[in-house]
Amino acid sequence: MPHSSQNTKKNMADLLNKTEIQERASQLSGWTVEGKQLQCTRLFKDFIEAIAFVNKLVAPSEAAGHHPDIKISYNKVTVNLTTHDAGGLTEKDFALAQEISTLH
């Protein structure tokens, strides 16, 4: 039963519940939920291509004011998203994950 005194529309930085996380995660290709983070791993031909991909993350991350944790191991790039201030996954994480999914 909704509470009339609460705004039912979530703020971008509000924590999502498990159901909301599962719904949004099912709409993302290549991403998995790992605890309180979204994770995506991409493999590239070599280190140069991996770094080129990482460089493509700068503009959308800066525009969103939301920055991923990135691990680079030669040709493998692992991107983790979480909203540290909120202590878990928010709309911000899923919005940036969707944008990152379009990058090649």
N, C-alpha and C positions, 0 to 999 in steps of 0.2 A: 504494500500500500504506500504510494508516494506521500511524502510529507509536503504539505502546501507551503511551508515556510522555507523549504530548500529549493534552490535552483537545480533543476534536473540536468541541465546542460553542463557538461564537464569543461573545465578550463584545460588548456593544452598541457599544463603542468600538474594536473590532478592525477594521482595514481589510478591506474585501471584495475578492475577486479579480474579474477581468473577467467571468468566467462568473456569479458571484453577482450582480454589478451588473446584467448583462443580464437575468437572471431576474427580479430585483426591479423593474427599470425597466419590463419588459414588463407588469407588473401595475398600473402607475400610468398613469392617463389624464391627459394634458395636461402631463406632465413629460418632459424630455429630459436625457440625460447630456451635459454639456459639460465635457470634460476630467475634472477631479476634483470636479465639482459636479453637483448636480441642479438643473435650472432649469425654472421655470414662469412664463409671462407671462399675465396676465389683463387684459382690457379692460373698462372700466366706462363708464357713461353720462357721467360727469363726474368732476371732481376730488374732490368731496364723497363720492361712492360709492367711489372708489379709496381714500381715507383711511379710510372706514368699514371696508373690507376689511382694510386694514393693521392697524387697531385690533383686529380679530378674531384676529389672529395672536399677540397679546400673551399671552393666557391659555395656549394650548397650548404656546407656546415656553417660557414661564416654568415650566410644569408639567414639561416635559421637561428643563429646564435646558439647552436647546439653542436657539440663536438664529439665524434666517436673516439673510442679507444681503439688503436690500430696496432696490430702485430705483423711484422714483416719477416718472413723467413725465406730468403732467396726469391723464389717465384710464387710463394704463397702469401696471401694477404688475408688476415682475419680481422673483421670489423665487428666491434661490440658497441651496442647502444644501450644506454640506460640514463635515466634522469637522476643524477647523483643527489641533487637538492631535494627531490621528492622521495628518494629511497627506493626507486623501482621504475617500472615501465609506465610511460605516459603517452598521450597522443603525439607528443614531440618526437618520440623514438620511432613510432610507426610512420609518421610523415616523412622523416629523414630516411628511414629504411626504404620506403617506396621510391624516393628520389634516387637513392644510391642504386637501387635495382635497375634503373634505366641507364646507368653508366656502363660503358664497355671499355 
